[in-house]
Amino acid sequence: MGILEGKSILVAGVTLDTSIGFHVAKIAQAEGASVVVSNFGRAMSLTGRVIKKLDPVPLLLEVDVTNEDHLAGLAAQLGEHLDHLDGLVHSLAFANPETALGGKFLSTPWSDVSTALQVSAYSLASLTMACKPLLAESASVVGLTFDATVSWPVAKKAISGADAFNEVWGERAPLGWDPKDMTPTAKAVVALLSDFFPKTTGEMIHVDGGLHSTGA
């Protein structure tokens, strides 16, 4: 019997099988959860192919977190398949790589800044509120992000310099770090979705091999 036995979990933002969201869905299923995943637009077809690697293949919903109609109809859409939701995982982030990433933030136009903030940050609140009618009393909401208390030179593979950053991370993390291994982070998310953190909220849990605890 797994730690998520009987629970229903929505993982928002599953695209690739190398993503944290995909691994969260996979481990959550292994721990007994019924999983629903979401994406939107052209990425839907990619997500549809990727989730066929999961057993059972989870329900896929189209949810654009910048679309008010999608958010307004999400609870009803979920309600067609389940009567409550025990967990929500926010695995969403986007910023225009041409204008907003790789040290360009001081010259990023507001249109791209607002999109990045809405998708990457504000949608944690808007998505949660959209799901609120179905959230169980003990439901968990888990968001994924870099440690926002400090600045980071890179954020994803598409940015120049990411490989060098991963090498430094691997060298300095006291517990070791493999940037290709999503399992440690996914396991932490699944643990937070379980009943083993009944009185924990508002916390940032580091899963970085201990890098955050080291000095410059």
N, C-alpha and C positions, 0 to 999 in steps of 0.2 A: 504494500500500500504506500503510494507516494505522498509527499508533503502537500501536493495540490489536488489530492483525490476529491473528485466531485465539484471542483471549482471551474468557473467559466472565465476565461481570460481573453481580453482584446489586446493584440499587439499591433500598434499603429506604426506603419512605416517599414514593412518588410519588402525588400527589393531583391537583394542578392543573397545567395546561400553562404556568402562570406561575411554577412552583416551580423551585428550583435542581435538585432531583432529576430533574424532567422534562428539563431542558436537559442535564444530565449524561448521561442515557440517550440523548438525541438525538445529542449530539456523540460519545459512545462508539460508537454504531452507525456514524456517519459515519467513524470511525477504525478500523472493522473488527471491533468487538466483537459477540459474541452477548450480548444483554442480557435479564435477568430482572428484573421489578419486583415489589414487594410492597406490600400494604396490608392492612386488615382491617375487618370489620364493615360498617357502612353505607357507608363510603367505598369499598368494593370496586366498587360499580356506577359511581361517579364515575371512579375510576381506569380501569375498563374502557372507558369512553367516551373518556377523554383519550388513552390509549395507542394508540387507533386512528389518531391523527395521526402515529404513528411508523411507519417502514417499514424492516424488517418489524415487524408488531405483536408486541411482546415477550410472553413468557409471563408471566402474572400469578398470583402465589401469595398465599394469605391467610396472613399472619404477624402475630399479635398478640404483641408482645414482652413483654407481661405475662402471657402464657399459657404455662405450662410445657410443656403438651402440644404446642403449636404449635412451640416451640423444640426439643423433644425429637425431633420428627418432621421437622424442616426438612431435615436432610442427606439423609434418605431420599427426601423429596419432590423435592429438587433432583436427586438421583441418578437419578430416573426420566427426566430430560431431558438431563443432562450428566454427564460422568465426572470433572470437576474444576471448581474455581472459582478464577479468577485475581484476582478483585477483589471487594471488598465496600464499598459506599458507605452510610454511616449518615446518612440525611437525615430524622431523626426528632426531633420535639420536641413536648411538650405541657405546658401548665399551665392550670389552671382560670382563665379570664380574669376571672371574677367575684371570685375570692378571692386570686389569686396574682400578678397582673400589675398594671402601672401604679402601682407604689410600695406595694402592699399586702402585701409579703412579710413584714413584722413581725407581721401578724395572720393570716397564712394558717394554717389548721388542718393538723395533721400529716398527715391523710389525703390532702389535696391536695398537700402537700409531697412525700410519699413517692411519689405517682403521678408527679409532675413529674420527680423524680430518677430513678425507674425507667425512664420512657419516654425522657427527654431525655439521660440520662447513663449510668446503669448498663447500659442495653440495648446500648451499644456493646460492652461486654465479653460480655454474655450472648448477643448475636446472633453475635458473632465465634466464641465457643466452640461455638455450635450449628452453625456452618458449618465448623468446624475439620476434620472428617473429609474434607472435599472440597477444602480449600485447598491449592493448589499450593505448592511450596517457596518460590517467589518471589512469592507472592500479596501484594496490597496491601490494606490496610484504611484507608479514609479517612472521617473524621467531619467533620461540618459544625457550626460553632457560632460565636457571637459571641466576641470576645476576652474570656476569662474573667478576665484579670488586672486588669481595671478594671470599674467599674459603668457600666451603660447605662440611660437613662431609659425606653426603650421596646424592644420586641422584635419586634413584628409589626403588621400593618395594623389589627388589631382594637382596638389600644390607643389611647386618646385621646392626641393629641400626636405621633403617628408622622409625620404630614406635615411638621410643623415641624422635627422631627429630621432628616428627609431633606433639607430645604432647607439646614440648617446643614451637613450632610455634603457636599452638592453644592458649597457655597461654600468649604469649608475643605480638601477633598481636593486635594492639589497636582496629581494626575493627572486630576482630574475624577471625577465619580461620577454614574451614572444608576441610581436605585433600581429601575427597571423592566427594566434590562438584566441578565439572569442569565448571559449568555455568558462574561464574564471569570472568574467564579467557577467555572462549569462547566468551562471550559477548564483551569483550574488543577487541578481534581479529576481530569480525564482525564489530565493530564500525570503526576500522582502515581500513577495506576493503571498507567502505562506502565512500560517498562523503563529509563526515563531517570533514575530516582532509586533505583538499586539498593542504596545504602548510606545511605539517609536514613530515620530513624524518630524518633518522639517529638517531632516538630517541629510548631509552629503556623505555618502559612503565611498571612500576611495578604493578602486580596484586597479592598481597601477604598479604592483610589485614593490610598493613602498617608496616609489620615487618622490612622492609629495613630502616625505619626511626627511629628505636629504637637503643639505644646503647647497649653495651655488658653487 
